[in-house]
Amino acid sequence: MTDSVSTKDYIVRASAADEFIRAFAITSKNLCETARVAHGLSPVATAALGRLLSASAMMGVMMKGDRDLMTVRIDANGPIEGLLVTADSHGHVKGYVGNPYVEVPDRADGHLNVGGAVGIGVLSVMKDLGLKEPYVGDIELQTGEIAEDLTYYFAASEQTPSSVGLGVLVDRDRSVLQAGGFIVQLMPDVPDDVIATLEQNLRGLRSVTEMLSDGCTPEDMLRIVLKGLSPEMLDTTEASFSCNCSKERYTRGLISIGREELGKLLEKDEEIEVRCRFCNKDYHFSPDEIREMMEYAK
């Protein structure tokens, strides 16, 4: 391995083949473990959410604006009851699953059955790029395994031929051993020989978690994927599971529900608890605090 291994999660951005290819890779063990602990995730829920968090972090840094935000949502009929992840352009992601305790039988090859947990449904990507209307793209899930679904999303919704590889390796104690992935995209008018070389590299590629377990960095993964295509590493962005919830935010949210609804919360004259879905942090509001909110509510 040619780069020193960082203990922090990060994303590397690269180009290859005279900029006919752009590529991203991430190591995301820590952010996936943070999500697992925050939500008490089962192994298959860890794998599913970890894959979507890893991909969304890479997709987030594709956006150019400092305030750009992206939401990736999966609505499907599987027992995980859907997933939702948000990401910004600075490597910050957060997310949750509908049923964090989901358990399904492993696949025949012994791997966690993410597709079985996710089920059949729709993947939606919404990008708030500071325009009048957000960009929204929807596709039907192809496998529920997430990497294949995002590969199809890029081709069908953004008209960008891509290859997405994702992996989350869960230990026997349910902690995250390895997590990461890559996204490789072809730019318009890419030469046929470049496509042929990339396809050959992808056919012989080991899984993301195998490469990470052998000590590969994101840079190493991209050098393997882009072998023979003169890859150039451009920059790195630190990645993290980061929730921007606060008591002040929830105070504003409660005020927005109106005086009548706040009055209903006061009927029992007891403290109320509000839980953030993204990080599971609890916020408590006393009856006096709710009465104070009523003065500002309509």
NUGU-584919 format. One line per field, with one value per residue (C-alpha): x, y, z; residue number from 1. Coordinates in nm, 3 decimals. Example, Ala and Ser with C-alpha at 12.3 -4.5 7.8 and 13.67 -1.06 7.14 Angstrom:
NUGU-584919
px 1.230  1.367;
py -0.450  -0.106;
pz 0.780  0.714;
resi 1  2;
***
This chain:
NUGU-584919
px 0.000  0.145  -0.041  -0.032  -0.356  -0.558  -0.762  -1.018  -1.285  -1.226  -1.319  -1.068  -1.159  -0.968  -0.964  -0.822  -0.785  -0.729  -1.035  -1.269  -1.320  -1.398  -1.389  -1.447  -1.361  -1.429  -1.327  -1.621  -1.574  -1.605  -1.914  -2.088  -1.999  -2.130  -2.459  -2.474  -2.427  -2.663  -2.947  -2.871  -2.866  -2.884  -2.605  -2.812  -2.941  -2.580  -2.483  -2.777  -2.750  -2.369  -2.374  -2.617  -2.424  -2.098  -2.246  -2.427  -2.110  -1.937  -2.239  -2.248  -1.896  -1.994  -2.206  -2.029  -2.208  -2.118  -2.485  -2.592  -2.782  -2.886  -3.138  -3.139  -3.452  -3.549  -3.917  -3.965  -4.172  -3.895  -3.883  -3.621  -3.910  -3.710  -3.395  -3.322  -2.984  -2.889  -2.548  -2.382  -2.089  -1.840  -1.848  -2.111  -2.384  -2.662  -2.942  -3.172  -3.372  -3.736  -3.670  -3.321  -3.366  -3.454  -3.330  -3.349  -3.180  -2.836  -2.796  -2.698  -2.335  -2.330  -2.338  -2.587  -2.906  -2.939  -3.162  -3.398  -3.417  -3.475  -3.725  -3.890  -3.956  -3.818  -3.490  -3.521  -3.248  -3.333  -3.065  -3.120  -2.868  -2.998  -3.221  -3.594  -3.679  -3.473  -3.355  -3.543  -3.462  -3.644  -3.575  -3.722  -3.490  -3.308  -3.177  -3.211  -2.838  -2.788  -2.466  -2.641  -2.939  -2.720  -2.537  -2.875  -2.981  -2.679  -2.741  -3.119  -3.171  -2.849  -2.746  -2.399  -2.262  -2.118  -1.993  -2.066  -1.899  -1.996  -1.922  -1.974  -1.816  -1.978  -1.790  -1.934  -1.990  -2.196  -1.937  -1.817  -1.488  -1.457  -1.670  -1.621  -1.679  -1.614  -1.800  -1.644  -1.814  -1.759  -1.767  -1.920  -1.734  -1.510  -1.296  -1.388  -1.045  -1.087  -1.423  -1.272  -0.986  -1.222  -1.459  -1.169  -1.053  -1.404  -1.450  -1.149  -1.216  -1.232  -1.501  -1.462  -1.437  -1.171  -0.960  -1.008  -0.930  -0.601  -0.510  -0.616  -0.679  -0.933  -0.642  -0.532  -0.882  -0.897  -0.554  -0.678  -1.007  -0.834  -0.526  -0.380  -0.580  -0.330  -0.534  -0.459  -0.562  -0.700  -0.808  -0.949  -1.243  -1.288  -1.613  -1.823  -2.165  -2.272  -2.614  -2.689  -2.989  -3.017  -3.270  -3.301  -3.399  -3.665  -3.790  -3.848  -4.014  -4.253  -4.342  -4.427  -4.699  -4.910  -5.060  -5.350  -5.127  -4.888  -5.186  -5.269  -4.915  -4.978  -5.296  -5.107  -4.878  -4.579  -4.236  -4.231  -3.950  -3.857  -3.613  -3.406  -3.460  -3.114  -2.899  -3.147  -3.059  -3.340  -3.450  -3.672  -3.914  -4.079  -4.436  -4.298  -4.089  -4.394  -4.595  -4.319  -4.331  -4.706  -4.632  -4.447  -4.678  -4.969;
py 0.000  0.332  0.572  0.576  0.447  0.717  0.641  0.897  0.837  1.030  1.059  1.090  1.248  1.143  1.165  0.929  0.877  1.247  1.340  1.110  0.936  1.087  0.875  0.883  0.639  0.637  0.461  0.488  0.244  0.508  0.683  0.349  0.240  0.573  0.510  0.151  0.255  0.553  0.342  0.002  -0.151  -0.521  -0.653  -0.640  -0.291  -0.182  -0.314  -0.148  0.191  0.182  0.128  0.413  0.646  0.568  0.627  0.943  1.090  1.046  1.180  1.478  1.592  1.584  1.892  2.226  2.471  2.512  2.495  2.224  1.938  1.597  1.345  0.982  0.790  0.427  0.343  -0.031  -0.323  -0.507  -0.552  -0.279  -0.039  0.204  0.413  0.785  0.959  1.323  1.455  1.790  1.885  1.868  1.494  1.510  1.245  1.126  0.875  0.613  0.303  0.238  -0.084  -0.080  -0.426  -0.609  -0.967  -1.175  -1.504  -1.465  -1.525  -1.868  -1.751  -1.657  -1.281  -1.049  -1.032  -0.656  -0.697  -0.920  -0.666  -0.371  -0.537  -0.397  -0.027  0.309  0.496  0.875  1.138  1.500  1.769  2.118  2.320  2.664  2.685  2.761  2.393  2.098  1.831  1.503  1.169  0.840  0.484  0.147  -0.062  -0.324  -0.553  -0.368  -0.426  -0.048  -0.043  -0.193  0.035  0.347  0.228  0.211  0.549  0.729  0.579  0.619  0.946  1.141  0.984  0.917  0.564  0.462  0.176  0.176  -0.057  -0.060  -0.282  -0.305  -0.590  -0.659  -0.843  -1.116  -0.859  -0.655  -0.377  -0.253  -0.409  -0.239  -0.008  0.192  0.206  0.375  0.549  0.561  0.765  0.803  1.149  1.219  1.097  0.860  0.650  0.285  0.162  0.343  0.173  -0.165  -0.121  -0.013  -0.302  -0.547  -0.400  -0.422  -0.784  -0.895  -0.672  -0.813  -0.691  -0.355  -0.515  -0.760  -0.473  -0.274  -0.577  -0.612  -0.258  -0.072  0.299  0.478  0.583  0.221  0.110  0.368  0.272  -0.087  0.009  0.254  0.045  0.137  0.460  0.702  0.789  1.119  1.177  1.531  1.599  1.447  1.536  1.410  1.216  1.178  1.089  1.434  1.547  1.917  1.875  2.097  2.198  2.535  2.365  2.156  2.462  2.636  2.320  2.303  2.670  2.606  2.352  2.636  2.746  2.502  2.195  2.321  2.358  1.991  1.901  2.090  1.902  1.651  1.924  1.691  1.715  1.604  1.427  1.473  1.233  1.309  1.035  1.083  1.043  0.927  1.213  1.309  1.664  1.743  2.033  2.131  2.260  2.610  2.592  2.490  2.778  3.015  2.873  2.944  3.316  3.303  3.058  3.157;
pz 0.000  -0.103  0.126  0.504  0.653  0.827  1.138  1.022  0.760  0.442  0.076  -0.206  -0.540  -0.850  -1.228  -1.490  -1.865  -1.939  -1.731  -1.923  -1.586  -1.249  -0.938  -0.563  -0.286  0.086  0.401  0.640  0.928  1.199  1.066  1.013  1.367  1.501  1.324  1.451  1.813  1.792  1.651  1.808  1.461  1.383  1.158  0.838  0.926  0.986  0.643  0.469  0.635  0.621  0.246  0.191  0.423  0.243  -0.101  0.006  0.152  -0.185  -0.373  -0.139  -0.225  -0.593  -0.517  -0.552  -0.321  0.046  0.142  -0.101  0.062  -0.064  0.065  -0.046  0.046  -0.004  0.029  -0.004  0.124  0.311  0.690  0.731  0.656  0.445  0.484  0.474  0.458  0.417  0.312  0.251  0.029  0.319  0.394  0.669  0.662  0.889  0.849  0.990  0.902  0.978  1.171  1.324  1.478  1.156  1.123  0.804  0.711  0.548  0.177  0.049  0.020  0.389  0.337  0.505  0.301  0.255  -0.049  0.146  0.428  0.194  -0.041  -0.354  -0.391  -0.500  -0.449  -0.458  -0.463  -0.387  -0.423  -0.283  -0.484  -0.393  -0.700  -0.705  -0.716  -0.590  -0.832  -0.775  -0.938  -0.876  -0.989  -0.906  -0.693  -0.896  -0.619  -0.287  -0.234  -0.280  -0.487  -0.792  -0.736  -0.732  -1.044  -1.216  -1.069  -1.217  -1.561  -1.568  -1.381  -1.431  -1.765  -1.629  -1.682  -1.346  -1.137  -0.764  -0.516  -0.147  0.148  0.524  0.719  1.056  1.333  1.555  1.832  1.580  1.555  1.216  1.109  0.770  0.558  0.243  -0.128  -0.460  -0.742  -1.089  -1.362  -1.736  -1.889  -2.234  -2.544  -2.347  -2.588  -2.636  -2.524  -2.192  -2.139  -2.226  -1.977  -1.699  -1.763  -1.748  -1.417  -1.270  -1.379  -1.177  -0.878  -0.527  -0.290  -0.118  0.226  0.106  -0.022  0.297  0.513  0.326  0.424  0.111  0.147  -0.072  -0.293  -0.327  -0.423  -0.699  -0.829  -0.857  -1.023  -1.258  -1.337  -1.676  -1.693  -1.532  -1.221  -1.050  -0.688  -0.664  -0.305  0.012  0.236  0.590  0.632  0.947  1.083  1.195  1.318  1.352  1.580  1.888  2.152  1.980  1.652  1.824  2.009  1.677  1.546  1.840  1.807  1.441  1.530  1.669  1.999  1.987  1.950  2.217  2.447  2.395  2.502  2.827  2.916  3.135  3.268  3.230  3.075  2.711  2.532  2.166  1.999  1.689  1.431  1.284  1.597  1.866  2.100  2.339  2.419  2.718  2.754  3.082  3.103  3.170  2.853  2.653  2.800  2.695  2.341  2.330  2.362  2.029  1.850  1.626;
resi 1  2  3  4  5  6  7  8  9  10  11  12  13  14  15  16  17  18  19  20  21  22  23  24  25  26  27  28  29  30  31  32  33  34  35  36  37  38  39  40  41  42  43  44  45  46  47  48  49  50  51  52  53  54  55  56  57  58  59  60  61  62  63  64  65  66  67  68  69  70  71  72  73  74  75  76  77  78  79  80  81  82  83  84  85  86  87  88  89  90  91  92  93  94  95  96  97  98  99  100  101  102  103  104  105  106  107  108  109  110  111  112  113  114  115  116  117  118  119  120  121  122  123  124  125  126  127  128  129  130  131  132  133  134  135  136  137  138  139  140  141  142  143  144  145  146  147  148  149  150  151  152  153  154  155  156  157  158  159  160  161  162  163  164  165  166  167  168  169  170  171  172  173  174  175  176  177  178  179  180  181  182  183  184  185  186  187  188  189  190  191  192  193  194  195  196  197  198  199  200  201  202  203  204  205  206  207  208  209  210  211  212  213  214  215  216  217  218  219  220  221  222  223  224  225  226  227  228  229  230  231  232  233  234  235  236  237  238  239  240  241  242  243  244  245  246  247  248  249  250  251  252  253  254  255  256  257  258  259  260  261  262  263  264  265  266  267  268  269  270  271  272  273  274  275  276  277  278  279  280  281  282  283  284  285  286  287  288  289  290  291  292  293  294  295  296  297  298;
***
